[in-house]
Amino acid sequence: MKFISTRGRAPSLSFADTVLTGLATDGGLYVPESLPTFSRAEIAAMAGLDYEELAFRIIQPFVGEDLSDDELRGIIGRAYSTFRHRAVAPLVQTDTNEWILELFHGPTLAFKDFALQFLGQLFDHLLKKRGERVVVMGATSGDTGSAAIEGCRHCDNIDIFILHPHKRVSEVQRRQMTTVMSDNVFNIALEGNFDDCQNMVKASFADQSFLPDGRRLVAVNSINWARIMAQIVYYFYAALRLGAPEKTMNFSVPTGNFGDIYAGYLARQMGLPIDQLVIATNANDILHRCISDNDHSPRPLVHSLSPSMDIMVSSNFERLLFDLYDRDGAAVAELLADRSAPMHLDEGALARAREVFASCRVDDRRTVEVIREVFESSEYLLDPHTAIGVEAARRVRLGSQEGREQPMVCLSTAHPAKFPDAVARALPLEKIPLPAHMQDLFERAERMKVLPNDLSQVHEFMATALVT
Ligand SMILES: *Cc1c(COP(=O)(O)O)cnc(C)c1O
């Protein structure tokens, strides 16, 4: 299968090259030239498969000749063997026709493990075949860094450097990164904020001459196609368990960079009977404003109780725009020419978006109330991100008879123990216990390098680490 850029001017690439490349050279994002689809009969035949075999069926059409079936099965098997629940993505019922899809049973307790456990295994396999060794570099405000480190820690052909803002990530999040004692993992605590970290990474990708010979940087951020692709699988998995293809259902997704919910959109395009996808946002509501008022204008960042959804602009939204504009790369390039300017969709594009997507914004006060209400009504403890998804689902469903009768699946993107402060505002619980494999997190030794916000010192640290 070939992959093409959303801006229409970069060369098309194979699956393997797409995964090992970040942005396309024209500034666009790579998407498949055409999407594989499954008939009702083919979907019906997937019922009852375990997670790994289902993942194989969904992912295989994308990889083409680049991986044999055995290679792909091996990658998938290793990626999901680290999950602590046999079902990988179990469903829990919280109300009539309402389910929570628990996506937090991976090593770092957030849904990003689904993508990054897979990506780490995929990278390592492709690099081994090419005889290449690369350097993964990324910035994190919390969840992504630990998931990327866990994904790459066992990879022979990768060294990974993750920058986080010194003293500005939570203790659980920091310890999930700094207590990983693998020789190829390097944590840099930068004396600056998250933007400084991101700028440092951008500058490093632009000029890689500081790296030892034969090395190059590779990105693992949420625009990587393999991350999106791995996330399509759990939409099929949940829907099959709730009666697809006979039954049609809806999904509600706590949304930041639009990677997770875009995977749901792809599942729908591939034939899964999904009626609506609910974009659930916190106060950083650019996508909600876009769908409800056709107002896609960046506003200053708001720090919320759901920090993993604190974004100004959602990078993966461009992939949806490409489809909404009939895959016309020139039109997308024109629309996005000035990212800081307000953007308005044309009427046809907006109408097509609204056929698939509903949206809702939930503020911090309501997030806390929902955590309390759901605990009191169903004895189920939500993390703040998931609470936003549940509230959005309920508001949208109340609007239609059909919606109330269809199953609604709310994606649970993190374990509540990861965000104890928000949960403590809702309920007078004793400390929320971390799952067994992390009980000693606060006793483990840490390793990180504190560095000033200075590009040459960061580069010097990396260069030295890579040759020793
Ligand atoms: C990353 C993240 C999100 C947002 O996902 P996107 O794919 O960026 O939309 C939501 N919740 C949690 C807990 C996350 O870590």
The ligand as a Gaussian input file, in Angstrom:
#p B3LYP/6-31G(d) Opt

LIG

0 1
 C       -3.254000      11.702000      24.815000
 C       -4.459000      11.584000      25.705000
 C       -5.739000      12.004000      25.275000
 C       -5.977000      12.670000      23.923000
 O       -5.810000      11.805000      22.830000
 P       -5.620000      12.385000      21.339000
 O       -5.317000      11.213000      20.497000
 O       -4.463000      13.349000      21.433000
 O       -6.885000      13.075000      20.963000
 C       -6.810000      11.805000      26.122000
 N       -6.656000      11.262000      27.344000
 C       -5.439000      10.853000      27.805000
 C       -5.340000      10.278000      29.162000
 C       -4.304000      10.987000      27.001000
 O       -3.108000      10.588000      27.468000

